């Protein structure tokens, strides 16, 4: 993230000649002004002083239990998704020392296959929805896709905030859309991806996080993995700080999910450490912390077991 960007967030108060909307009033309850350089320095300090202490087998097992095991390829088909689900079913018998992943994350058309073949009750069925990964489609299609995914067995929905509308200042449309999709989800978990790499600066990441939470997000998520940069420790720091401030004001716990380009054990330990340092031990559970990845599961398993096999 750059200290100087073209997103209109210069750290100074903006001209409020027009009547403030309810969304502006929500944002005014929090300090959105953040320095990208200060965030980078704080993240650097956390990485240099805190991460190594968390480099233990128990922490790695906990991180494994927080994985949303993800396959979002154009080559996915019923057979490949079924094979992935069966691997999760086999995990407990083959590796009893390793906990199950938190969820299997697929496109909506595979929700039924996963839900009908998944035998591990603790594992959720997550689906990307709402015009993933760009969120650029009709609202009616987003609603229908989300409703169909849930009807087919999805227990968790990952949507993308409409970044274009957010950057143009149309907070009302952004929030109304998230609220409507949350109403479709009901008691099912809604994760809102704010696509941090497209937001340009710390202030925008904080505002997008706040608006998503205000609109009903159960989790806020860094990225789709389809844009660059994807997840970054700096974005995670800002999002966790926002969750913390919201919790301190309301008593409501919102989950955090890091996704996009998380391929190494060290990467995972960094995100775990940021959550631990900012939000505390209470967030170190897969009910409040997730990592979306297609590669990390094998890497973590090999690290924990000392093998070099490719299980998934």
C-alpha positions as CSV (number, residue, x, y, z in Angstrom):
1,X,0.0,0.0,0.0
2,X,1.2,3.5,-0.8
3,X,1.2,6.5,1.3
4,X,0.1,8.6,-1.7
5,X,-2.7,7.2,-3.9
6,X,-5.5,8.4,-6.1
7,X,-8.3,7.1,-4.0
8,X,-9.1,10.5,-2.4
9,X,-8.0,9.5,1.1
10,X,-5.4,12.1,2.0
11,X,-6.0,11.6,5.7
12,X,-7.8,15.0,6.0
13,X,-11.4,15.6,6.6
14,X,-13.6,15.7,3.5
15,X,-16.0,18.5,2.5
16,X,-19.4,17.6,3.9
17,X,-21.4,20.4,2.2
18,X,-24.2,17.9,1.5
19,X,-26.4,16.4,4.2
20,X,-24.6,13.4,5.6
21,X,-26.2,10.0,4.9
22,X,-26.7,7.4,7.6
23,X,-23.6,5.6,6.2
24,X,-21.5,8.7,6.7
25,X,-22.8,8.9,10.2
26,X,-21.7,5.3,10.8
27,X,-18.3,6.0,9.5
28,X,-18.1,9.1,11.7
29,X,-18.4,6.9,14.8
30,X,-15.0,5.6,14.0
31,X,-11.7,7.2,13.0
32,X,-11.2,6.1,9.4
33,X,-8.0,8.1,8.9
34,X,-5.0,5.8,9.0
35,X,-1.4,6.2,7.8
36,X,-0.3,3.5,5.5
37,X,3.3,4.0,6.6
38,X,2.3,3.7,10.3
39,X,0.4,0.5,9.5
40,X,3.4,-0.9,7.6
41,X,5.7,-0.2,10.5
42,X,3.4,-1.8,13.1
43,X,3.0,-4.9,10.9
44,X,6.8,-5.1,10.5
45,X,7.2,-5.0,14.2
46,X,4.7,-7.7,14.8
47,X,6.4,-10.0,12.2
48,X,9.9,-9.4,13.6
49,X,9.0,-9.8,17.3
50,X,6.0,-12.1,17.6
51,X,5.7,-14.6,14.7
52,X,8.5,-17.0,15.7
53,X,7.0,-17.7,19.1
54,X,3.9,-19.0,17.3
55,X,5.9,-21.4,15.2
56,X,4.8,-24.5,17.0
57,X,3.0,-27.7,16.0
58,X,-0.1,-26.9,18.1
59,X,-0.4,-23.5,16.4
60,X,-0.1,-25.1,13.0
61,X,-2.8,-27.6,13.8
62,X,-5.1,-24.8,14.9
63,X,-4.4,-22.9,11.7
64,X,-5.2,-26.1,9.7
65,X,-8.5,-26.2,11.4
66,X,-9.2,-22.7,10.2
67,X,-8.6,-23.4,6.5
68,X,-11.4,-23.0,4.0
69,X,-10.1,-25.6,1.6
70,X,-10.8,-23.9,-1.7
71,X,-11.1,-24.9,-5.4
72,X,-12.2,-22.1,-7.7
73,X,-10.7,-23.1,-11.0
74,X,-12.2,-23.0,-14.5
75,X,-11.3,-26.7,-14.7
76,X,-13.3,-27.8,-11.7
77,X,-15.8,-30.5,-12.4
78,X,-18.1,-32.9,-10.5
79,X,-15.4,-35.5,-10.3
80,X,-12.6,-33.2,-9.1
81,X,-14.9,-31.6,-6.4
82,X,-16.1,-35.0,-5.3
83,X,-12.5,-36.2,-5.0
84,X,-11.6,-33.2,-2.8
85,X,-14.6,-33.8,-0.6
86,X,-13.7,-37.5,-0.2
87,X,-10.1,-36.4,0.8
88,X,-11.6,-34.4,3.7
89,X,-13.7,-37.4,4.7
90,X,-10.6,-39.6,4.8
91,X,-8.5,-37.1,6.7
92,X,-9.6,-38.2,10.2
93,X,-8.8,-41.8,9.6
94,X,-5.5,-41.3,7.8
95,X,-4.2,-38.4,10.0
96,X,-6.0,-38.6,13.4
97,X,-3.5,-36.1,14.9
98,X,-4.7,-33.4,12.5
99,X,-8.1,-31.6,12.9
100,X,-10.5,-31.2,10.0
101,X,-10.5,-28.1,7.9
102,X,-13.2,-25.5,8.6
103,X,-15.0,-25.7,5.3
104,X,-14.8,-26.7,1.6
105,X,-15.2,-23.6,-0.6
106,X,-16.5,-24.1,-4.2
107,X,-18.5,-22.5,-6.9
108,X,-22.3,-22.6,-6.2
109,X,-23.0,-25.3,-8.8
110,X,-20.9,-27.7,-6.8
111,X,-22.7,-27.1,-3.4
112,X,-24.9,-30.1,-3.8
113,X,-22.1,-32.5,-4.5
114,X,-20.2,-31.3,-1.5
115,X,-23.2,-31.3,0.9
116,X,-24.3,-34.7,-0.2
117,X,-20.9,-36.4,-0.1
118,X,-19.4,-34.6,2.9
119,X,-19.4,-36.9,6.0
120,X,-17.6,-34.6,8.6
121,X,-20.3,-32.7,10.4
122,X,-17.9,-30.0,11.6
123,X,-16.9,-29.0,8.1
124,X,-19.0,-26.3,6.4
125,X,-20.0,-26.0,2.8
126,X,-18.9,-22.6,1.6
127,X,-19.8,-21.1,-1.8
128,X,-18.6,-18.0,-3.5
129,X,-21.6,-16.1,-4.8
130,X,-23.0,-12.8,-6.0
131,X,-21.1,-12.5,-9.2
132,X,-17.7,-13.7,-7.9
133,X,-15.0,-12.5,-8.4
134,X,-15.9,-9.1,-9.7
135,X,-19.4,-8.5,-8.3
136,X,-20.3,-7.0,-11.6
137,X,-23.7,-8.4,-12.5
138,X,-27.4,-7.7,-11.8
139,X,-28.6,-7.6,-8.2
140,X,-31.3,-10.1,-9.1
141,X,-28.7,-12.6,-10.3
142,X,-26.7,-12.1,-7.1
143,X,-29.8,-12.9,-5.1
144,X,-30.8,-15.9,-7.2
145,X,-27.3,-17.3,-7.2
146,X,-27.0,-17.0,-3.4
147,X,-30.5,-18.5,-2.8
148,X,-29.7,-21.4,-5.1
149,X,-26.4,-22.1,-3.4
150,X,-28.1,-22.3,0.0
151,X,-30.9,-24.4,-1.4
152,X,-28.2,-26.8,-2.8
153,X,-26.6,-27.2,0.6
154,X,-24.3,-24.2,1.2
155,X,-23.9,-23.3,4.8
156,X,-21.5,-20.3,4.2
157,X,-21.6,-17.7,1.5
158,X,-18.6,-15.6,0.3
159,X,-19.6,-12.5,-1.7
160,X,-17.6,-9.6,-3.0
161,X,-18.5,-6.1,-2.0
162,X,-19.2,-3.9,-5.1
163,X,-15.8,-2.1,-5.2
164,X,-16.7,0.1,-8.1
165,X,-19.7,1.5,-6.2
166,X,-17.7,1.9,-3.0
167,X,-15.0,3.9,-4.7
168,X,-17.5,6.2,-6.4
169,X,-19.0,6.9,-2.9
170,X,-22.3,5.1,-3.5
171,X,-22.3,3.6,0.0
172,X,-26.1,3.2,0.0
173,X,-26.0,0.8,-2.9
174,X,-23.1,-1.1,-1.4
175,X,-24.8,-1.6,1.9
176,X,-28.2,-2.3,0.5
177,X,-26.8,-5.1,-1.6
178,X,-24.9,-6.7,1.3
179,X,-28.0,-6.4,3.5
180,X,-30.2,-8.1,1.0
181,X,-27.8,-11.0,0.5
182,X,-27.5,-11.4,4.2
183,X,-31.3,-11.6,4.4
184,X,-31.1,-14.5,1.9
185,X,-28.4,-16.2,4.0
186,X,-30.5,-16.0,7.2
187,X,-28.6,-17.9,9.9
188,X,-26.0,-19.1,7.4
189,X,-22.6,-17.4,7.6
190,X,-22.0,-14.4,5.2
191,X,-18.4,-13.5,4.4
192,X,-17.9,-10.2,2.6
193,X,-14.8,-9.9,0.5
194,X,-13.6,-6.2,0.3
195,X,-10.9,-6.9,-2.3
196,X,-8.2,-4.9,-0.4
197,X,-5.8,-4.8,-3.3
198,X,-8.2,-2.7,-5.3
199,X,-9.0,-0.2,-2.5
200,X,-5.7,1.7,-2.7
201,X,-5.2,2.9,0.9
202,X,-5.7,2.1,4.6
203,X,-8.6,4.5,5.0
204,X,-10.6,2.8,2.2
205,X,-9.9,-0.6,3.7
206,X,-11.2,0.6,7.0
207,X,-14.3,2.2,5.5
208,X,-15.1,-0.9,3.4
209,X,-14.7,-3.1,6.5
210,X,-17.0,-0.9,8.6
211,X,-19.7,-0.7,5.9
212,X,-19.6,-4.4,5.4
213,X,-19.9,-5.1,9.1
214,X,-22.7,-2.5,9.5
215,X,-24.6,-4.2,6.6
216,X,-24.6,-7.7,8.2
217,X,-21.3,-9.4,7.4
218,X,-20.4,-12.2,9.8
219,X,-16.9,-12.2,8.4
220,X,-14.9,-9.7,6.5
221,X,-12.4,-11.2,4.0
222,X,-9.3,-9.7,2.4
223,X,-9.6,-10.7,-1.2
224,X,-10.8,-13.1,-3.9
225,X,-7.3,-14.1,-4.9
226,X,-8.1,-13.1,-8.5
227,X,-6.7,-9.5,-8.1
228,X,-3.2,-8.4,-7.3
229,X,-2.2,-7.7,-4.6
230,X,-4.3,-10.2,-2.8
231,X,-4.1,-10.7,0.9
232,X,-1.4,-8.6,2.7
233,X,-0.5,-8.4,6.4
234,X,-1.1,-4.7,6.3
235,X,-4.7,-5.1,5.1
236,X,-5.2,-7.8,7.7
237,X,-3.9,-5.4,10.4
238,X,-6.4,-2.7,9.4
239,X,-9.3,-5.1,9.2
240,X,-8.6,-6.7,12.6
241,X,-8.2,-3.2,14.1
242,X,-11.7,-2.4,12.7
243,X,-13.2,-5.6,14.1
244,X,-11.7,-4.8,17.5
245,X,-13.1,-1.2,17.5
246,X,-16.5,-2.5,16.5
247,X,-16.4,-5.2,19.2
248,X,-15.4,-2.6,21.8
249,X,-18.4,-0.4,20.8
250,X,-21.0,-3.1,20.3
251,X,-19.9,-6.3,22.0
252,X,-20.5,-8.1,18.7
253,X,-17.7,-10.4,17.4
254,X,-17.1,-10.4,13.6
255,X,-14.8,-12.9,12.0
256,X,-11.7,-12.3,9.9
257,X,-10.7,-14.3,6.8
258,X,-7.4,-13.9,5.0
259,X,-7.4,-15.3,1.4
260,X,-5.4,-14.9,-1.7
261,X,-1.7,-15.9,-2.2
262,X,-1.3,-17.6,1.2
263,X,1.0,-20.4,0.2
264,X,3.5,-20.9,3.0
265,X,3.5,-21.9,6.6
266,X,5.2,-18.6,7.4
267,X,2.5,-16.6,5.6
268,X,-0.1,-18.4,7.7
269,X,1.8,-17.8,10.9
270,X,1.9,-14.1,10.1
271,X,-1.9,-13.9,9.8
272,X,-2.4,-16.0,12.9
273,X,-0.1,-13.7,14.8
274,X,-1.8,-10.5,13.6
275,X,-5.2,-11.9,14.8
276,X,-3.7,-13.0,18.1
277,X,-2.0,-9.7,18.8
278,X,-4.9,-7.4,17.8
279,X,-8.0,-9.4,18.6
280,X,-6.7,-11.9,21.2
281,X,-7.1,-15.5,22.0
282,X,-10.9,-15.4,21.7
283,X,-10.5,-15.0,17.9
284,X,-8.2,-18.0,17.5
285,X,-11.0,-20.4,16.6
286,X,-12.4,-21.3,13.2
287,X,-15.7,-19.7,14.2
288,X,-13.9,-16.3,14.0
289,X,-10.7,-16.9,12.0
290,X,-10.4,-18.4,8.5
291,X,-7.7,-18.8,5.9
292,X,-8.8,-19.4,2.3
293,X,-6.3,-21.4,0.4
294,X,-5.9,-24.2,-2.2
295,X,-2.3,-24.9,-1.5
296,X,-1.6,-24.3,2.2
297,X,-3.3,-27.5,3.4
298,X,-0.8,-29.8,1.9
299,X,2.1,-27.6,3.0
300,X,0.9,-27.5,6.6
301,X,0.2,-31.2,6.7
302,X,3.7,-32.0,5.6
303,X,5.2,-29.6,8.1
304,X,3.2,-31.1,10.9
305,X,3.7,-34.8,10.0
306,X,7.3,-34.4,8.6
307,X,6.3,-36.0,5.3
308,X,6.4,-34.8,1.7
309,X,3.1,-36.3,0.4
310,X,0.4,-34.4,-1.5
311,X,-2.8,-35.5,0.3
312,X,-5.2,-33.0,-1.3
